[in-house]
Amino acid sequence: MKTTGIRLYFDEDMSSIVAARLRKIGWDILTTHQVGNSGIEDHDQLRFATQERRILVTRNYADFQALHEHFLNEGQTHTGIIVCFWRPEIQKMIEALVKTIQQYGGSDWTNVLAYA
């Protein structure tokens, strides 16, 4: 499945293999490593993704769920977060991520917290 207009930002908890496989089939993915953001705070990662108009993809459930709630409580917006749970098979992670994106489609991801 090729995405139209969906732009993703993988934080450092996400697999570079997942990013590479999705890029190979045409997905627009940027990673923390590519932009030199490795090691920066989670709220800065989310702000960066929002500035770049990208959905942040992470495996860091606890921190980003709390950060999402903090943004909402403070009246701030973000361009979406997808928590992608770890699976022993890379292909299963990719399928879960694709399924989640298909469920929301190209709609507005503003302040969406989704799970894959």
N, C-alpha and C positions, 0 to 999 in steps of 0.2 A: 504494500500500500504506500503510495507516494502521498505526502501531505501537501496541501495547497495553502500556503500562507502561514503554516504552523512553524514557529521558530523556537527551538529548544536551547536551553542552557544547562549543561550537565555540571553539577558541582563535583567536588573531588571524591565524593563517596560513590559516584556512579562509575560503572565499568567503561573503560576506554574501548573495549571490544564491542560493547553494545553500540557506542557512538560510531565506531568505524563501520559496523555492519549496516546501521541505519543510513549513514552518509552514502554508502555504496549504492543504495537504492534510491537516493535522491533527497534525503531529509536534510534540513537546514539545522545543523547542530554546532554549537560552540561549547567548548569546555573550559573549565577554570585554568587548566594547564596551558591551553592555547593563548589565553589573554593575560597570563601571569597573575592570576588571582588565587593561586594555591595558598592555603593557610590563612586567608582573611576570614574575618568573623562572618557568621551566618547572615546577620542582618545586612552586612555589606554585600554579600553574595546576592541576596534577594533584591537589594536596591540596584545593583548592577544589572541583573536580569530585567528588572522593570525599566531601567533607562534604555536598555537595548531592545525593549519590547519583545522579550522572550519568556517562555514558560520555564521556570526553574524545575529541574528534575533531580531528585535526590533519593538516597536510601535512608536518610537521617530523619526518621519519623518523629521522634520526640521533640527535637529542637525546632523543626520547621512547623510542626503543628502548633507549638507554643508561639512561635514567631508570627504565624498566620493570625492567631487569635489576638496577639499584641497589635498587629497592624490594624485589624478591624476595630479593636477597642480604642485605638488612638485616632481613628478616622483616616488612616492612611490606606492607600491602595497598592496592590501589586498586580503583576500580569499573569499570575497563576503559579501554582505549585503542584507538581505530581510527585507523590511519594511512591517509589517503585520498590516493592519488597524484594529482598534477595531470594533467589532461587538457584539451586545447584546447576541447572542447565541454562546457559546464556540464552538459548532460543526461547525458553519459557519466559524469561524476563522481557525479551523483545516482544513476544506475543501479548503479554499482559500490558505493556506500555502502549502498543498499537491499539489494543482493544479499548483501553481507557480513552485514548485520544479520539478514536472513532465514536465513542459514546457521546463525547462533548462536541466533536466535529470542529468546524472552523468558527464556532460561535465565540462570543466574547468570553475570554478566560479571566477577566478582571475579578480578583479576590476569590477565585476558585481554588479549593484544596481538594485534589482528587487522589485516589489510591489505585495503584496498579499491582 
